[in-house]
């Protein structure tokens, strides 16, 4: 009788412990995923510099490519703000190599804009600016919280409000242009970019 009771207790203990062991086994995966999102100083400088250069160079195309006054004004702001941000990045990135030319990904994007005409340029420029600013805000938010270099971390914190405002502005432009439509189009030109599903985050405020 005693043996039967002990056996029952052991089975019950194993069944109770099983869920706890399963939870313990899956916990490290979550921590690893969070850690994988962090970037070190060198990675941050590389990503930030490429994004910054692309914002400037793509916006410099706007005066000769678009007749949209709103996009022209936005492009002028991008050139001014990102030129200033580039200078501050160089000052903060002491001991780090700051890229002076676009990487392959951004160079191809710029070439695509250079070859675009009329409304096609407007569509691509707005799409790239929206996508780029979403990624850049995420990058700067992450580094502002978890950065491994004090000067670069401070730079990220100080630059974030401007980047969030850029994201808010381009999200509004994207929404207004997609909502009004363009001549000859039956659907918003950004429907195939994959950006629209993330734009709702900025339209409700960019956590400024």
PyMOL commands that place a pseudoatom at each C-alpha (Angstrom):
pseudoatom trace, name=CA, resn=UNK, resi=1, chain=A, elem=C, hetatm=0, pos=[0.000, 0.000, 0.000]
pseudoatom trace, name=CA, resn=UNK, resi=2, chain=A, elem=C, hetatm=0, pos=[2.848, 2.339, 0.910]
pseudoatom trace, name=CA, resn=UNK, resi=3, chain=A, elem=C, hetatm=0, pos=[4.666, 1.550, -2.349]
pseudoatom trace, name=CA, resn=UNK, resi=4, chain=A, elem=C, hetatm=0, pos=[1.542, 2.334, -4.342]
pseudoatom trace, name=CA, resn=UNK, resi=5, chain=A, elem=C, hetatm=0, pos=[1.165, 5.689, -2.586]
pseudoatom trace, name=CA, resn=UNK, resi=6, chain=A, elem=C, hetatm=0, pos=[4.810, 6.616, -3.225]
pseudoatom trace, name=CA, resn=UNK, resi=7, chain=A, elem=C, hetatm=0, pos=[4.515, 5.716, -6.895]
pseudoatom trace, name=CA, resn=UNK, resi=8, chain=A, elem=C, hetatm=0, pos=[1.429, 7.892, -7.246]
pseudoatom trace, name=CA, resn=UNK, resi=9, chain=A, elem=C, hetatm=0, pos=[3.210, 10.860, -5.649]
pseudoatom trace, name=CA, resn=UNK, resi=10, chain=A, elem=C, hetatm=0, pos=[6.205, 10.474, -7.961]
pseudoatom trace, name=CA, resn=UNK, resi=11, chain=A, elem=C, hetatm=0, pos=[4.003, 10.457, -11.060]
pseudoatom trace, name=CA, resn=UNK, resi=12, chain=A, elem=C, hetatm=0, pos=[2.119, 13.536, -9.868]
pseudoatom trace, name=CA, resn=UNK, resi=13, chain=A, elem=C, hetatm=0, pos=[5.391, 15.358, -9.152]
pseudoatom trace, name=CA, resn=UNK, resi=14, chain=A, elem=C, hetatm=0, pos=[6.751, 14.621, -12.635]
pseudoatom trace, name=CA, resn=UNK, resi=15, chain=A, elem=C, hetatm=0, pos=[3.570, 15.795, -14.325]
pseudoatom trace, name=CA, resn=UNK, resi=16, chain=A, elem=C, hetatm=0, pos=[3.575, 19.024, -12.295]
pseudoatom trace, name=CA, resn=UNK, resi=17, chain=A, elem=C, hetatm=0, pos=[7.230, 19.738, -13.035]
pseudoatom trace, name=CA, resn=UNK, resi=18, chain=A, elem=C, hetatm=0, pos=[6.969, 19.112, -16.779]
pseudoatom trace, name=CA, resn=UNK, resi=19, chain=A, elem=C, hetatm=0, pos=[5.350, 22.487, -17.711]
pseudoatom trace, name=CA, resn=UNK, resi=20, chain=A, elem=C, hetatm=0, pos=[7.863, 24.347, -15.549]
pseudoatom trace, name=CA, resn=UNK, resi=21, chain=A, elem=C, hetatm=0, pos=[10.757, 22.583, -17.274]
pseudoatom trace, name=CA, resn=UNK, resi=22, chain=A, elem=C, hetatm=0, pos=[9.284, 23.406, -20.667]
pseudoatom trace, name=CA, resn=UNK, resi=23, chain=A, elem=C, hetatm=0, pos=[8.977, 27.088, -19.742]
pseudoatom trace, name=CA, resn=UNK, resi=24, chain=A, elem=C, hetatm=0, pos=[12.541, 27.153, -18.462]
pseudoatom trace, name=CA, resn=UNK, resi=25, chain=A, elem=C, hetatm=0, pos=[13.799, 25.587, -21.686]
pseudoatom trace, name=CA, resn=UNK, resi=26, chain=A, elem=C, hetatm=0, pos=[12.127, 28.177, -23.925]
pseudoatom trace, name=CA, resn=UNK, resi=27, chain=A, elem=C, hetatm=0, pos=[13.115, 31.263, -21.916]
pseudoatom trace, name=CA, resn=UNK, resi=28, chain=A, elem=C, hetatm=0, pos=[16.695, 31.611, -23.285]
pseudoatom trace, name=CA, resn=UNK, resi=29, chain=A, elem=C, hetatm=0, pos=[15.363, 31.797, -26.873]
pseudoatom trace, name=CA, resn=UNK, resi=30, chain=A, elem=C, hetatm=0, pos=[13.490, 35.011, -26.062]
pseudoatom trace, name=CA, resn=UNK, resi=31, chain=A, elem=C, hetatm=0, pos=[16.556, 36.547, -24.464]
pseudoatom trace, name=CA, resn=UNK, resi=32, chain=A, elem=C, hetatm=0, pos=[18.690, 35.604, -27.445]
pseudoatom trace, name=CA, resn=UNK, resi=33, chain=A, elem=C, hetatm=0, pos=[16.190, 37.208, -29.840]
pseudoatom trace, name=CA, resn=UNK, resi=34, chain=A, elem=C, hetatm=0, pos=[16.264, 40.452, -27.863]
pseudoatom trace, name=CA, resn=UNK, resi=35, chain=A, elem=C, hetatm=0, pos=[20.058, 40.439, -27.767]
pseudoatom trace, name=CA, resn=UNK, resi=36, chain=A, elem=C, hetatm=0, pos=[20.233, 39.837, -31.508]
pseudoatom trace, name=CA, resn=UNK, resi=37, chain=A, elem=C, hetatm=0, pos=[18.486, 43.165, -32.131]
pseudoatom trace, name=CA, resn=UNK, resi=38, chain=A, elem=C, hetatm=0, pos=[21.271, 45.125, -30.436]
pseudoatom trace, name=CA, resn=UNK, resi=39, chain=A, elem=C, hetatm=0, pos=[24.122, 46.598, -32.482]
pseudoatom trace, name=CA, resn=UNK, resi=40, chain=A, elem=C, hetatm=0, pos=[27.593, 47.616, -31.391]
pseudoatom trace, name=CA, resn=UNK, resi=41, chain=A, elem=C, hetatm=0, pos=[29.208, 50.984, -32.042]
pseudoatom trace, name=CA, resn=UNK, resi=42, chain=A, elem=C, hetatm=0, pos=[30.769, 50.018, -35.373]
pseudoatom trace, name=CA, resn=UNK, resi=43, chain=A, elem=C, hetatm=0, pos=[27.492, 48.600, -36.701]
pseudoatom trace, name=CA, resn=UNK, resi=44, chain=A, elem=C, hetatm=0, pos=[25.547, 51.623, -35.532]
pseudoatom trace, name=CA, resn=UNK, resi=45, chain=A, elem=C, hetatm=0, pos=[27.956, 54.053, -37.215]
pseudoatom trace, name=CA, resn=UNK, resi=46, chain=A, elem=C, hetatm=0, pos=[27.834, 52.084, -40.470]
pseudoatom trace, name=CA, resn=UNK, resi=47, chain=A, elem=C, hetatm=0, pos=[24.039, 51.864, -40.565]
pseudoatom trace, name=CA, resn=UNK, resi=48, chain=A, elem=C, hetatm=0, pos=[23.482, 55.449, -39.445]
pseudoatom trace, name=CA, resn=UNK, resi=49, chain=A, elem=C, hetatm=0, pos=[25.994, 56.872, -41.930]
pseudoatom trace, name=CA, resn=UNK, resi=50, chain=A, elem=C, hetatm=0, pos=[24.550, 54.962, -44.888]
pseudoatom trace, name=CA, resn=UNK, resi=51, chain=A, elem=C, hetatm=0, pos=[21.017, 55.963, -43.988]
pseudoatom trace, name=CA, resn=UNK, resi=52, chain=A, elem=C, hetatm=0, pos=[22.076, 59.572, -43.559]
pseudoatom trace, name=CA, resn=UNK, resi=53, chain=A, elem=C, hetatm=0, pos=[23.923, 59.751, -46.881]
pseudoatom trace, name=CA, resn=UNK, resi=54, chain=A, elem=C, hetatm=0, pos=[21.017, 58.152, -48.701]
pseudoatom trace, name=CA, resn=UNK, resi=55, chain=A, elem=C, hetatm=0, pos=[18.533, 60.642, -47.244]
pseudoatom trace, name=CA, resn=UNK, resi=56, chain=A, elem=C, hetatm=0, pos=[20.675, 63.515, -48.499]
pseudoatom trace, name=CA, resn=UNK, resi=57, chain=A, elem=C, hetatm=0, pos=[21.541, 62.146, -51.939]
pseudoatom trace, name=CA, resn=UNK, resi=58, chain=A, elem=C, hetatm=0, pos=[18.040, 60.911, -52.726]
pseudoatom trace, name=CA, resn=UNK, resi=59, chain=A, elem=C, hetatm=0, pos=[16.550, 64.229, -51.647]
pseudoatom trace, name=CA, resn=UNK, resi=60, chain=A, elem=C, hetatm=0, pos=[18.987, 66.149, -53.825]
pseudoatom trace, name=CA, resn=UNK, resi=61, chain=A, elem=C, hetatm=0, pos=[17.283, 64.527, -56.819]
pseudoatom trace, name=CA, resn=UNK, resi=62, chain=A, elem=C, hetatm=0, pos=[13.861, 65.916, -55.935]
pseudoatom trace, name=CA, resn=UNK, resi=63, chain=A, elem=C, hetatm=0, pos=[14.160, 69.449, -57.404]
pseudoatom trace, name=CA, resn=UNK, resi=64, chain=A, elem=C, hetatm=0, pos=[14.784, 68.038, -60.874]
pseudoatom trace, name=CA, resn=UNK, resi=65, chain=A, elem=C, hetatm=0, pos=[12.449, 65.056, -60.602]
pseudoatom trace, name=CA, resn=UNK, resi=66, chain=A, elem=C, hetatm=0, pos=[9.190, 66.127, -58.963]
pseudoatom trace, name=CA, resn=UNK, resi=67, chain=A, elem=C, hetatm=0, pos=[6.619, 68.860, -59.500]
pseudoatom trace, name=CA, resn=UNK, resi=68, chain=A, elem=C, hetatm=0, pos=[5.085, 68.180, -56.091]
pseudoatom trace, name=CA, resn=UNK, resi=69, chain=A, elem=C, hetatm=0, pos=[5.767, 71.230, -53.917]
pseudoatom trace, name=CA, resn=UNK, resi=70, chain=A, elem=C, hetatm=0, pos=[5.196, 69.277, -50.735]
pseudoatom trace, name=CA, resn=UNK, resi=71, chain=A, elem=C, hetatm=0, pos=[7.832, 66.728, -51.670]
pseudoatom trace, name=CA, resn=UNK, resi=72, chain=A, elem=C, hetatm=0, pos=[10.228, 69.498, -52.651]
pseudoatom trace, name=CA, resn=UNK, resi=73, chain=A, elem=C, hetatm=0, pos=[9.838, 71.099, -49.220]
pseudoatom trace, name=CA, resn=UNK, resi=74, chain=A, elem=C, hetatm=0, pos=[10.294, 67.753, -47.484]
pseudoatom trace, name=CA, resn=UNK, resi=75, chain=A, elem=C, hetatm=0, pos=[13.408, 67.029, -49.544]
pseudoatom trace, name=CA, resn=UNK, resi=76, chain=A, elem=C, hetatm=0, pos=[14.926, 70.399, -48.614]
pseudoatom trace, name=CA, resn=UNK, resi=77, chain=A, elem=C, hetatm=0, pos=[14.391, 69.632, -44.962]
pseudoatom trace, name=CA, resn=UNK, resi=78, chain=A, elem=C, hetatm=0, pos=[15.989, 66.204, -45.383]
pseudoatom trace, name=CA, resn=UNK, resi=79, chain=A, elem=C, hetatm=0, pos=[19.096, 67.741, -46.923]
pseudoatom trace, name=CA, resn=UNK, resi=80, chain=A, elem=C, hetatm=0, pos=[19.453, 70.336, -44.166]
pseudoatom trace, name=CA, resn=UNK, resi=81, chain=A, elem=C, hetatm=0, pos=[18.677, 68.078, -41.192]
pseudoatom trace, name=CA, resn=UNK, resi=82, chain=A, elem=C, hetatm=0, pos=[20.683, 65.079, -42.358]
pseudoatom trace, name=CA, resn=UNK, resi=83, chain=A, elem=C, hetatm=0, pos=[23.690, 67.187, -43.322]
pseudoatom trace, name=CA, resn=UNK, resi=84, chain=A, elem=C, hetatm=0, pos=[23.717, 68.470, -39.759]
pseudoatom trace, name=CA, resn=UNK, resi=85, chain=A, elem=C, hetatm=0, pos=[23.193, 64.957, -38.384]
pseudoatom trace, name=CA, resn=UNK, resi=86, chain=A, elem=C, hetatm=0, pos=[26.090, 63.670, -40.500]
pseudoatom trace, name=CA, resn=UNK, resi=87, chain=A, elem=C, hetatm=0, pos=[28.438, 66.260, -39.022]
pseudoatom trace, name=CA, resn=UNK, resi=88, chain=A, elem=C, hetatm=0, pos=[27.347, 65.351, -35.487]
pseudoatom trace, name=CA, resn=UNK, resi=89, chain=A, elem=C, hetatm=0, pos=[27.792, 61.636, -36.215]
pseudoatom trace, name=CA, resn=UNK, resi=90, chain=A, elem=C, hetatm=0, pos=[31.362, 62.196, -37.364]
pseudoatom trace, name=CA, resn=UNK, resi=91, chain=A, elem=C, hetatm=0, pos=[32.112, 64.191, -34.207]
pseudoatom trace, name=CA, resn=UNK, resi=92, chain=A, elem=C, hetatm=0, pos=[30.623, 61.510, -31.961]
pseudoatom trace, name=CA, resn=UNK, resi=93, chain=A, elem=C, hetatm=0, pos=[32.200, 58.548, -33.771]
pseudoatom trace, name=CA, resn=UNK, resi=94, chain=A, elem=C, hetatm=0, pos=[35.716, 59.058, -32.460]
pseudoatom trace, name=CA, resn=UNK, resi=95, chain=A, elem=C, hetatm=0, pos=[37.794, 55.972, -33.153]
pseudoatom trace, name=CA, resn=UNK, resi=96, chain=A, elem=C, hetatm=0, pos=[35.154, 54.555, -35.510]
pseudoatom trace, name=CA, resn=UNK, resi=97, chain=A, elem=C, hetatm=0, pos=[35.339, 54.372, -39.282]
pseudoatom trace, name=CA, resn=UNK, resi=98, chain=A, elem=C, hetatm=0, pos=[32.561, 56.467, -40.810]
pseudoatom trace, name=CA, resn=UNK, resi=99, chain=A, elem=C, hetatm=0, pos=[31.614, 55.381, -44.371]
pseudoatom trace, name=CA, resn=UNK, resi=100, chain=A, elem=C, hetatm=0, pos=[31.922, 58.067, -47.031]
pseudoatom trace, name=CA, resn=UNK, resi=101, chain=A, elem=C, hetatm=0, pos=[30.173, 56.161, -49.838]
pseudoatom trace, name=CA, resn=UNK, resi=102, chain=A, elem=C, hetatm=0, pos=[26.877, 54.312, -49.970]
pseudoatom trace, name=CA, resn=UNK, resi=103, chain=A, elem=C, hetatm=0, pos=[26.811, 50.557, -49.503]
pseudoatom trace, name=CA, resn=UNK, resi=104, chain=A, elem=C, hetatm=0, pos=[25.497, 48.380, -52.329]
pseudoatom trace, name=CA, resn=UNK, resi=105, chain=A, elem=C, hetatm=0, pos=[21.909, 48.312, -51.075]
pseudoatom trace, name=CA, resn=UNK, resi=106, chain=A, elem=C, hetatm=0, pos=[21.543, 52.076, -50.822]
pseudoatom trace, name=CA, resn=UNK, resi=107, chain=A, elem=C, hetatm=0, pos=[23.510, 52.681, -54.032]
pseudoatom trace, name=CA, resn=UNK, resi=108, chain=A, elem=C, hetatm=0, pos=[21.043, 50.512, -55.949]
pseudoatom trace, name=CA, resn=UNK, resi=109, chain=A, elem=C, hetatm=0, pos=[18.108, 52.358, -54.389]
pseudoatom trace, name=CA, resn=UNK, resi=110, chain=A, elem=C, hetatm=0, pos=[19.627, 55.682, -55.395]
pseudoatom trace, name=CA, resn=UNK, resi=111, chain=A, elem=C, hetatm=0, pos=[20.200, 54.465, -58.954]
pseudoatom trace, name=CA, resn=UNK, resi=112, chain=A, elem=C, hetatm=0, pos=[16.568, 53.406, -59.151]
pseudoatom trace, name=CA, resn=UNK, resi=113, chain=A, elem=C, hetatm=0, pos=[15.483, 56.910, -58.177]
pseudoatom trace, name=CA, resn=UNK, resi=114, chain=A, elem=C, hetatm=0, pos=[17.875, 58.471, -60.655]
pseudoatom trace, name=CA, resn=UNK, resi=115, chain=A, elem=C, hetatm=0, pos=[16.240, 56.492, -63.456]
pseudoatom trace, name=CA, resn=UNK, resi=116, chain=A, elem=C, hetatm=0, pos=[12.660, 57.171, -62.330]
pseudoatom trace, name=CA, resn=UNK, resi=117, chain=A, elem=C, hetatm=0, pos=[10.486, 59.722, -64.101]
pseudoatom trace, name=CA, resn=UNK, resi=118, chain=A, elem=C, hetatm=0, pos=[7.573, 61.972, -63.045]
pseudoatom trace, name=CA, resn=UNK, resi=119, chain=A, elem=C, hetatm=0, pos=[4.977, 60.256, -60.836]
pseudoatom trace, name=CA, resn=UNK, resi=120, chain=A, elem=C, hetatm=0, pos=[7.109, 57.134, -60.654]
pseudoatom trace, name=CA, resn=UNK, resi=121, chain=A, elem=C, hetatm=0, pos=[9.787, 59.141, -58.866]
pseudoatom trace, name=CA, resn=UNK, resi=122, chain=A, elem=C, hetatm=0, pos=[7.235, 60.516, -56.399]
pseudoatom trace, name=CA, resn=UNK, resi=123, chain=A, elem=C, hetatm=0, pos=[5.994, 57.007, -55.631]
pseudoatom trace, name=CA, resn=UNK, resi=124, chain=A, elem=C, hetatm=0, pos=[9.443, 55.523, -55.147]
pseudoatom trace, name=CA, resn=UNK, resi=125, chain=A, elem=C, hetatm=0, pos=[10.839, 58.475, -53.225]
pseudoatom trace, name=CA, resn=UNK, resi=126, chain=A, elem=C, hetatm=0, pos=[7.972, 58.522, -50.722]
pseudoatom trace, name=CA, resn=UNK, resi=127, chain=A, elem=C, hetatm=0, pos=[8.116, 54.738, -50.318]
pseudoatom trace, name=CA, resn=UNK, resi=128, chain=A, elem=C, hetatm=0, pos=[11.881, 54.721, -49.725]
pseudoatom trace, name=CA, resn=UNK, resi=129, chain=A, elem=C, hetatm=0, pos=[11.745, 57.652, -47.335]
pseudoatom trace, name=CA, resn=UNK, resi=130, chain=A, elem=C, hetatm=0, pos=[8.977, 56.028, -45.314]
pseudoatom trace, name=CA, resn=UNK, resi=131, chain=A, elem=C, hetatm=0, pos=[10.717, 52.664, -45.129]
pseudoatom trace, name=CA, resn=UNK, resi=132, chain=A, elem=C, hetatm=0, pos=[14.086, 54.255, -44.431]
pseudoatom trace, name=CA, resn=UNK, resi=133, chain=A, elem=C, hetatm=0, pos=[12.854, 56.431, -41.601]
pseudoatom trace, name=CA, resn=UNK, resi=134, chain=A, elem=C, hetatm=0, pos=[11.001, 53.540, -39.976]
pseudoatom trace, name=CA, resn=UNK, resi=135, chain=A, elem=C, hetatm=0, pos=[14.219, 51.515, -39.908]
pseudoatom trace, name=CA, resn=UNK, resi=136, chain=A, elem=C, hetatm=0, pos=[16.323, 54.471, -38.791]
pseudoatom trace, name=CA, resn=UNK, resi=137, chain=A, elem=C, hetatm=0, pos=[14.002, 55.368, -35.917]
pseudoatom trace, name=CA, resn=UNK, resi=138, chain=A, elem=C, hetatm=0, pos=[14.106, 51.733, -34.764]
pseudoatom trace, name=CA, resn=UNK, resi=139, chain=A, elem=C, hetatm=0, pos=[17.910, 51.731, -34.985]
pseudoatom trace, name=CA, resn=UNK, resi=140, chain=A, elem=C, hetatm=0, pos=[18.317, 54.972, -33.047]
pseudoatom trace, name=CA, resn=UNK, resi=141, chain=A, elem=C, hetatm=0, pos=[15.766, 53.979, -30.412]
pseudoatom trace, name=CA, resn=UNK, resi=142, chain=A, elem=C, hetatm=0, pos=[17.577, 50.702, -29.824]
pseudoatom trace, name=CA, resn=UNK, resi=143, chain=A, elem=C, hetatm=0, pos=[21.003, 52.321, -29.592]
pseudoatom trace, name=CA, resn=UNK, resi=144, chain=A, elem=C, hetatm=0, pos=[19.751, 55.208, -27.457]
pseudoatom trace, name=CA, resn=UNK, resi=145, chain=A, elem=C, hetatm=0, pos=[18.659, 52.626, -24.890]
pseudoatom trace, name=CA, resn=UNK, resi=146, chain=A, elem=C, hetatm=0, pos=[21.333, 49.948, -25.204]
pseudoatom trace, name=CA, resn=UNK, resi=147, chain=A, elem=C, hetatm=0, pos=[24.303, 51.628, -26.904]
pseudoatom trace, name=CA, resn=UNK, resi=148, chain=A, elem=C, hetatm=0, pos=[27.825, 50.527, -25.948]
pseudoatom trace, name=CA, resn=UNK, resi=149, chain=A, elem=C, hetatm=0, pos=[29.484, 53.903, -26.659]
pseudoatom trace, name=CA, resn=UNK, resi=150, chain=A, elem=C, hetatm=0, pos=[28.603, 56.895, -24.480]
pseudoatom trace, name=CA, resn=UNK, resi=151, chain=A, elem=C, hetatm=0, pos=[29.130, 59.571, -27.133]
pseudoatom trace, name=CA, resn=UNK, resi=152, chain=A, elem=C, hetatm=0, pos=[27.237, 57.709, -29.843]
pseudoatom trace, name=CA, resn=UNK, resi=153, chain=A, elem=C, hetatm=0, pos=[24.464, 56.850, -27.402]
pseudoatom trace, name=CA, resn=UNK, resi=154, chain=A, elem=C, hetatm=0, pos=[24.069, 60.545, -26.586]
pseudoatom trace, name=CA, resn=UNK, resi=155, chain=A, elem=C, hetatm=0, pos=[24.061, 61.370, -30.311]
pseudoatom trace, name=CA, resn=UNK, resi=156, chain=A, elem=C, hetatm=0, pos=[21.276, 58.827, -30.864]
pseudoatom trace, name=CA, resn=UNK, resi=157, chain=A, elem=C, hetatm=0, pos=[19.230, 60.269, -28.000]
pseudoatom trace, name=CA, resn=UNK, resi=158, chain=A, elem=C, hetatm=0, pos=[19.619, 63.845, -29.250]
pseudoatom trace, name=CA, resn=UNK, resi=159, chain=A, elem=C, hetatm=0, pos=[18.844, 62.974, -32.890]
pseudoatom trace, name=CA, resn=UNK, resi=160, chain=A, elem=C, hetatm=0, pos=[15.762, 60.837, -32.223]
pseudoatom trace, name=CA, resn=UNK, resi=161, chain=A, elem=C, hetatm=0, pos=[13.219, 63.699, -31.902]
pseudoatom trace, name=CA, resn=UNK, resi=162, chain=A, elem=C, hetatm=0, pos=[14.148, 64.997, -35.361]
pseudoatom trace, name=CA, resn=UNK, resi=163, chain=A, elem=C, hetatm=0, pos=[13.983, 61.524, -36.915]
pseudoatom trace, name=CA, resn=UNK, resi=164, chain=A, elem=C, hetatm=0, pos=[10.601, 60.875, -35.329]
pseudoatom trace, name=CA, resn=UNK, resi=165, chain=A, elem=C, hetatm=0, pos=[9.329, 64.146, -36.758]
pseudoatom trace, name=CA, resn=UNK, resi=166, chain=A, elem=C, hetatm=0, pos=[10.636, 63.169, -40.200]
pseudoatom trace, name=CA, resn=UNK, resi=167, chain=A, elem=C, hetatm=0, pos=[8.796, 59.845, -39.892]
pseudoatom trace, name=CA, resn=UNK, resi=168, chain=A, elem=C, hetatm=0, pos=[5.599, 61.583, -38.841]
pseudoatom trace, name=CA, resn=UNK, resi=169, chain=A, elem=C, hetatm=0, pos=[5.840, 63.988, -41.778]
pseudoatom trace, name=CA, resn=UNK, resi=170, chain=A, elem=C, hetatm=0, pos=[6.559, 61.384, -44.464]
pseudoatom trace, name=CA, resn=UNK, resi=171, chain=A, elem=C, hetatm=0, pos=[3.841, 59.111, -43.046]
pseudoatom trace, name=CA, resn=UNK, resi=172, chain=A, elem=C, hetatm=0, pos=[1.354, 61.954, -43.425]
pseudoatom trace, name=CA, resn=UNK, resi=173, chain=A, elem=C, hetatm=0, pos=[2.514, 62.643, -46.976]
pseudoatom trace, name=CA, resn=UNK, resi=174, chain=A, elem=C, hetatm=0, pos=[2.270, 58.954, -47.821]
pseudoatom trace, name=CA, resn=UNK, resi=175, chain=A, elem=C, hetatm=0, pos=[-1.233, 58.715, -46.414]
pseudoatom trace, name=CA, resn=UNK, resi=176, chain=A, elem=C, hetatm=0, pos=[-2.506, 61.869, -48.129]
pseudoatom trace, name=CA, resn=UNK, resi=177, chain=A, elem=C, hetatm=0, pos=[-1.087, 60.966, -51.532]
pseudoatom trace, name=CA, resn=UNK, resi=178, chain=A, elem=C, hetatm=0, pos=[-2.304, 57.370, -51.353]
pseudoatom trace, name=CA, resn=UNK, resi=179, chain=A, elem=C, hetatm=0, pos=[-5.733, 58.528, -50.243]
pseudoatom trace, name=CA, resn=UNK, resi=180, chain=A, elem=C, hetatm=0, pos=[-6.145, 61.099, -53.005]
pseudoatom trace, name=CA, resn=UNK, resi=181, chain=A, elem=C, hetatm=0, pos=[-4.768, 58.766, -55.658]
pseudoatom trace, name=CA, resn=UNK, resi=182, chain=A, elem=C, hetatm=0, pos=[-2.955, 59.738, -58.835]
pseudoatom trace, name=CA, resn=UNK, resi=183, chain=A, elem=C, hetatm=0, pos=[-4.285, 60.152, -62.393]
pseudoatom trace, name=CA, resn=UNK, resi=184, chain=A, elem=C, hetatm=0, pos=[-4.330, 56.867, -64.284]
pseudoatom trace, name=CA, resn=UNK, resi=185, chain=A, elem=C, hetatm=0, pos=[-4.096, 54.707, -61.183]
pseudoatom trace, name=CA, resn=UNK, resi=186, chain=A, elem=C, hetatm=0, pos=[-6.817, 52.481, -59.777]
pseudoatom trace, name=CA, resn=UNK, resi=187, chain=A, elem=C, hetatm=0, pos=[-5.070, 51.748, -56.487]
pseudoatom trace, name=CA, resn=UNK, resi=188, chain=A, elem=C, hetatm=0, pos=[-2.578, 53.536, -54.203]
pseudoatom trace, name=CA, resn=UNK, resi=189, chain=A, elem=C, hetatm=0, pos=[0.919, 53.347, -55.718]
pseudoatom trace, name=CA, resn=UNK, resi=190, chain=A, elem=C, hetatm=0, pos=[2.419, 52.175, -52.438]
pseudoatom trace, name=CA, resn=UNK, resi=191, chain=A, elem=C, hetatm=0, pos=[0.229, 49.094, -52.111]
pseudoatom trace, name=CA, resn=UNK, resi=192, chain=A, elem=C, hetatm=0, pos=[3.073, 46.751, -53.106]
pseudoatom trace, name=CA, resn=UNK, resi=193, chain=A, elem=C, hetatm=0, pos=[5.843, 48.207, -50.957]
pseudoatom trace, name=CA, resn=UNK, resi=194, chain=A, elem=C, hetatm=0, pos=[4.962, 46.512, -47.683]
pseudoatom trace, name=CA, resn=UNK, resi=195, chain=A, elem=C, hetatm=0, pos=[5.392, 49.839, -45.917]
pseudoatom trace, name=CA, resn=UNK, resi=196, chain=A, elem=C, hetatm=0, pos=[1.754, 50.693, -45.345]
pseudoatom trace, name=CA, resn=UNK, resi=197, chain=A, elem=C, hetatm=0, pos=[1.224, 48.114, -42.625]
pseudoatom trace, name=CA, resn=UNK, resi=198, chain=A, elem=C, hetatm=0, pos=[3.886, 49.795, -40.509]
pseudoatom trace, name=CA, resn=UNK, resi=199, chain=A, elem=C, hetatm=0, pos=[2.920, 53.405, -41.232]
pseudoatom trace, name=CA, resn=UNK, resi=200, chain=A, elem=C, hetatm=0, pos=[0.079, 53.303, -38.689]
pseudoatom trace, name=CA, resn=UNK, resi=201, chain=A, elem=C, hetatm=0, pos=[2.679, 53.375, -35.928]
pseudoatom trace, name=CA, resn=UNK, resi=202, chain=A, elem=C, hetatm=0, pos=[3.923, 56.806, -36.930]
pseudoatom trace, name=CA, resn=UNK, resi=203, chain=A, elem=C, hetatm=0, pos=[0.519, 58.240, -37.863]
pseudoatom trace, name=CA, resn=UNK, resi=204, chain=A, elem=C, hetatm=0, pos=[-0.602, 57.932, -34.275]
pseudoatom trace, name=CA, resn=UNK, resi=205, chain=A, elem=C, hetatm=0, pos=[2.534, 59.633, -33.003]
pseudoatom trace, name=CA, resn=UNK, resi=206, chain=A, elem=C, hetatm=0, pos=[6.136, 58.469, -33.113]
pseudoatom trace, name=CA, resn=UNK, resi=207, chain=A, elem=C, hetatm=0, pos=[6.604, 58.178, -29.374]
pseudoatom trace, name=CA, resn=UNK, resi=208, chain=A, elem=C, hetatm=0, pos=[8.041, 61.676, -29.287]
for i in range(1, 208): cmd.bond("trace and resi %d" % i, "trace and resi %d" % (i + 1))
show_as sticks, trace
zoom trace
